[in-house]
Amino acid sequence: MRNLPSGAAGYPRAVTALHGIRFAFGTLTVVPVRVTRWDRTAARAGMLSAPLAGLVVGAAAAAAGSALALLGAGALLAAVAAVAVPAALTRGLHLDGLADTADGLGSGRPAGDALRIMRQSDIGPFGVVTLVLALLAQTAALAELFARGWAHGAAAAVLAAVAARLTLTLACRSGVPAARPEGLGAAVASVVPVAWALAAAALVTGAAAGAGGLLGGPAAAARAAAAVLVALAAGQLLLHRCVRRLGGVTGDVFGALAETGATAALVVLALG
C-alpha cells in the first residue's frame, strides 16, 4: 500500500483538514459538529479554516438581509438582519469578547487584574460603549450598502464575515503567546506558521478582489481588497495592544479581533 501524503503528527492531510474544519465550525459557530480532536494539529488546521467558517456565517447573513431587502423591508431592516445573524450564529460570543476586552484594556489595571475583569460575567462602561458603537457602525455601513442594492449589501456581509475570521488566523501565528495557560487562547496560540498565515491572507485578499471584480469591475476589486487589508490592519493593531497589555491572547481577545475586523471592512466598503 503506497504511503499517503501526511500532515502534522502523521495524519493524512485530508483527515487533518476534516478535523480542522470541525474545529473551526465547532469553536467559531453554533453549527452542530462534533470536535473529535482538540490538539495542536487540529487547532492549526482549524484556524486556517476560520475564513471558511466566516464564509458560511456571511452567506447566512447575506441571505437574511437580501431577503428583507427584496421583500421591500428597506435598507435599515436588511442591515439589522445582516448584523443579527452572525451574532446568533456565534451565540454572541464575539460581541461578548469585544465588550470584555474593552473593559479589560480600559480598566488601566495590571495584566492580571485586567484579565480577571475580562472573566467577570458583567459588562462595564467601556464594554457597553464599545459594543454599542461597533453595532451601530456595522448596521449603518450595511444600511448604506443595502441602499445601493441588495447585491452590494449581500457581498459586503460575506466579505466582512470572512475578513473577520481571517484576523483570527493571523492572530494565531507563531510568536503570539497566550495570556492564560487555559482556554481557547492557549489552545490555538502560535499554532499557525507565519508563512501559512500570510498565505491565507493573500489567498483571501485575492479571492475578495476577484469577486469584487466580477461584480463591479476594477474599482470594486480594489475596494474589496482594501476592505480585507484594512480589516487585517485594524485587527493587528488591536492584537499588538492586547499582547502588550495582557501578555497574549484569550478567547475574548479573539472575539474582539473578529468584531473589529468586520467593522473595519464594512466601513471601507461603505466609503466606496
C-alpha positions as CSV (number, residue, x, y, z in Angstrom):
1,M,0.0,0.0,0.0
2,R,1.5,3.3,-1.0
3,N,2.2,6.0,1.5
4,L,-0.4,8.8,1.8
5,P,0.8,12.4,2.0
6,S,0.6,13.3,5.6
7,G,0.1,16.4,7.7
8,A,1.5,17.1,11.1
9,A,1.6,14.2,13.6
10,G,1.5,11.7,10.8
11,Y,-2.2,12.2,9.9
12,P,-3.2,12.2,6.2
13,R,-3.7,15.7,5.0
14,A,-7.4,15.1,4.1
15,V,-8.1,13.8,7.6
16,T,-6.3,16.7,9.2
17,A,-8.2,19.1,7.1
18,L,-11.5,17.5,8.1
19,H,-10.7,17.7,11.7
20,G,-9.6,21.3,11.2
21,I,-13.0,22.2,9.6
22,R,-14.8,20.6,12.5
23,F,-12.6,22.5,14.9
24,A,-13.3,25.8,13.1
25,F,-17.0,25.4,13.0
26,G,-17.2,23.9,16.5
27,T,-15.4,26.7,18.1
28,L,-16.4,29.7,16.0
29,T,-20.1,28.9,15.2
30,V,-23.1,27.2,16.6
31,V,-23.2,24.8,13.6
32,P,-23.7,21.3,15.3
33,V,-20.5,19.5,14.6
34,R,-18.5,17.1,16.8
35,V,-15.0,18.3,17.6
36,T,-13.3,15.0,17.9
37,R,-9.8,16.2,18.2
38,W,-8.5,19.1,20.4
39,D,-4.8,19.1,19.8
40,R,-2.3,21.5,18.2
41,T,-2.6,19.8,14.8
42,A,-6.4,20.2,14.7
43,A,-6.1,23.7,16.1
44,R,-3.7,24.7,13.3
45,A,-6.0,23.3,10.6
46,G,-9.0,24.9,12.4
47,M,-7.6,28.4,12.5
48,L,-6.5,28.1,8.9
49,S,-10.1,27.1,8.1
50,A,-11.5,30.0,10.1
51,P,-12.3,32.1,6.9
52,L,-14.3,29.1,5.6
53,A,-16.5,29.3,8.8
54,G,-16.8,33.1,8.1
55,L,-17.9,32.3,4.6
56,V,-20.8,30.2,5.9
57,V,-21.8,32.8,8.5
58,G,-21.5,35.6,6.0
59,A,-23.7,33.7,3.5
60,A,-26.4,33.3,6.1
61,A,-26.2,37.0,7.0
62,A,-26.4,37.9,3.3
63,A,-29.4,35.7,2.7
64,A,-31.3,37.2,5.6
65,G,-30.5,40.8,4.7
66,S,-31.2,40.2,1.0
67,A,-34.5,38.5,1.6
68,L,-35.8,41.5,3.6
69,A,-34.4,44.0,1.0
70,L,-36.1,42.1,-1.9
71,L,-39.3,42.0,0.1
72,G,-39.3,45.7,0.4
73,A,-38.5,46.0,4.1
74,G,-35.9,48.7,3.5
75,A,-32.2,49.0,3.8
76,L,-32.1,49.6,7.5
77,L,-34.1,46.5,8.4
78,A,-32.0,44.5,5.9
79,A,-28.8,45.7,7.7
80,V,-30.2,44.9,11.1
81,A,-30.9,41.3,9.9
82,A,-27.4,41.0,8.4
83,V,-25.9,42.1,11.7
84,A,-28.1,39.9,13.9
85,V,-27.5,36.7,12.0
86,P,-23.7,36.5,12.7
87,A,-24.4,37.3,16.4
88,A,-26.9,34.5,16.6
89,L,-24.6,32.0,14.8
90,T,-21.8,32.7,17.3
91,R,-24.1,32.9,20.4
92,G,-23.0,36.5,20.7
93,L,-19.6,35.2,21.9
94,H,-17.6,37.5,19.6
95,L,-19.6,40.6,20.8
96,D,-19.1,39.5,24.4
97,G,-15.4,39.2,23.8
98,L,-15.3,42.7,22.3
99,A,-17.1,44.1,25.4
100,D,-14.9,42.1,27.8
101,T,-11.7,43.1,26.0
102,A,-12.7,46.8,26.1
103,D,-13.4,46.6,29.8
104,G,-10.0,44.9,30.4
105,L,-8.0,47.3,28.3
106,G,-9.9,50.3,29.5
107,S,-9.5,49.5,33.2
108,G,-5.9,50.7,33.3
109,R,-5.1,47.8,35.7
110,P,-2.1,45.5,35.5
111,A,-2.4,42.4,33.3
112,G,-3.6,40.0,36.0
113,D,-6.3,42.4,37.2
114,A,-7.4,43.2,33.6
115,L,-7.7,39.5,32.8
116,R,-9.8,39.0,35.9
117,I,-12.1,41.9,34.9
118,M,-12.5,40.2,31.4
119,R,-13.6,37.0,33.0
120,Q,-16.4,38.6,35.0
121,S,-19.9,38.0,33.7
122,D,-21.0,41.6,33.9
123,I,-20.2,44.3,31.3
124,G,-18.6,47.6,32.4
125,P,-19.0,51.1,30.9
126,F,-16.1,50.6,28.4
127,G,-17.6,47.4,27.2
128,V,-21.1,48.9,26.8
129,V,-19.9,51.9,24.8
130,T,-17.6,49.8,22.6
131,L,-20.4,47.3,21.9
132,V,-23.0,49.9,21.0
133,L,-20.6,51.9,18.8
134,A,-19.5,48.7,16.9
135,L,-23.0,47.5,16.3
136,L,-24.1,51.0,15.2
137,A,-21.1,51.2,12.8
138,Q,-21.8,47.8,11.3
139,T,-25.6,48.5,10.9
140,A,-25.0,52.0,9.4
141,A,-22.4,50.7,6.9
142,L,-24.6,47.8,5.9
143,A,-27.7,50.1,5.6
144,E,-25.7,52.3,3.2
145,L,-24.7,49.3,1.2
146,F,-28.1,47.7,1.0
147,A,-29.5,51.1,-0.1
148,R,-27.2,50.8,-3.2
149,G,-28.8,47.4,-4.0
150,W,-29.3,44.0,-2.3
151,A,-26.3,42.6,-4.1
152,H,-24.0,45.3,-2.6
153,G,-25.2,44.5,0.9
154,A,-25.0,40.8,0.5
155,A,-21.5,40.9,-0.9
156,A,-20.4,43.2,2.0
157,A,-21.9,40.8,4.6
158,V,-20.0,37.9,3.2
159,L,-16.7,39.8,2.8
160,A,-16.9,41.2,6.4
161,A,-17.5,37.8,7.9
162,V,-14.6,36.2,6.0
163,A,-12.2,39.1,6.8
164,A,-13.3,38.9,10.5
165,R,-12.3,35.2,10.8
166,L,-9.1,35.8,8.8
167,T,-7.9,38.2,11.6
168,L,-8.1,35.1,13.8
169,T,-5.8,33.1,11.5
170,L,-3.2,35.9,11.7
171,A,-3.6,36.2,15.5
172,C,-2.8,32.5,15.8
173,R,0.5,32.8,14.0
174,S,3.8,31.7,15.6
175,G,5.2,34.1,18.2
176,V,1.9,35.4,19.5
177,P,1.6,34.0,23.1
178,A,-1.5,33.1,25.2
179,A,-2.3,35.3,28.1
180,R,-3.6,32.3,30.2
181,P,-2.5,28.7,30.4
182,E,-6.0,27.5,29.7
183,G,-9.0,28.3,27.4
184,L,-9.3,28.8,23.7
185,G,-6.4,31.3,23.6
186,A,-4.0,28.7,25.0
187,A,-5.3,26.0,22.6
188,V,-4.7,28.0,19.4
189,A,-1.9,30.5,20.3
190,S,1.1,30.2,18.0
191,V,-0.3,27.2,16.1
192,V,-0.1,28.7,12.6
193,P,3.3,29.2,11.0
194,V,3.8,32.8,9.9
195,A,4.2,31.8,6.2
196,W,0.9,29.9,6.3
197,A,-0.9,32.8,7.9
198,L,0.4,35.2,5.3
199,A,-0.5,32.7,2.5
200,A,-4.1,32.6,3.9
201,A,-4.2,36.4,4.0
202,A,-3.0,36.6,0.4
203,L,-5.5,33.9,-0.8
204,V,-8.5,35.6,0.9
205,T,-7.5,39.1,-0.4
206,G,-7.1,37.8,-3.9
207,A,-10.4,36.0,-3.8
208,A,-12.1,39.1,-2.5
209,A,-10.6,41.2,-5.3
210,G,-11.6,38.6,-7.8
211,A,-15.2,38.5,-6.6
212,G,-15.3,42.3,-6.4
213,G,-14.1,42.5,-10.0
214,L,-16.7,40.1,-11.3
215,L,-19.5,42.1,-9.5
216,G,-18.3,45.6,-10.2
217,G,-15.2,45.9,-12.2
218,P,-11.7,47.1,-11.3
219,A,-12.8,49.7,-8.8
220,A,-14.9,47.2,-6.9
221,A,-12.0,44.7,-6.9
222,A,-9.7,47.3,-5.4
223,R,-12.3,48.3,-2.8
224,A,-12.8,44.6,-1.8
225,A,-9.1,44.0,-1.4
226,A,-8.7,47.2,0.6
227,A,-11.5,46.2,2.9
228,V,-9.8,42.9,3.7
229,L,-6.4,44.6,4.2
230,V,-7.8,47.3,6.4
231,A,-9.7,44.7,8.5
232,L,-6.4,42.9,9.0
233,A,-4.5,46.1,9.9
234,A,-7.2,47.0,12.4
235,G,-7.0,43.5,13.9
236,Q,-3.2,43.7,14.1
237,L,-3.3,47.0,15.9
238,L,-5.7,45.6,18.5
239,L,-3.7,42.4,18.8
240,H,-0.5,44.3,19.4
241,R,-2.2,46.3,22.1
242,C,-3.6,43.2,23.8
243,V,-0.3,41.4,23.7
244,R,1.5,44.4,25.3
245,R,-1.2,45.0,27.9
246,L,-2.4,41.5,28.7
247,G,0.6,39.4,27.8
248,G,-1.1,37.5,25.0
249,V,-4.4,36.4,23.5
250,T,-7.5,34.9,25.1
251,G,-10.9,33.8,23.7
252,D,-12.2,37.2,24.5
253,V,-9.4,38.8,22.5
254,F,-10.3,36.6,19.5
255,G,-13.9,37.8,19.7
256,A,-12.7,41.4,19.8
257,L,-10.5,40.9,16.8
258,A,-13.3,39.4,14.8
259,E,-15.7,42.2,15.5
260,T,-13.0,44.8,14.9
261,G,-12.1,43.3,11.6
262,A,-15.8,43.0,10.5
263,T,-16.5,46.6,11.4
264,A,-13.4,47.9,9.6
265,A,-14.2,46.0,6.5
266,L,-17.8,47.3,6.4
267,V,-16.7,50.9,6.9
268,V,-14.2,50.7,4.0
269,L,-16.9,49.2,1.7
270,A,-19.4,51.9,2.7
271,L,-17.0,54.6,1.8
272,G,-16.9,53.5,-1.8
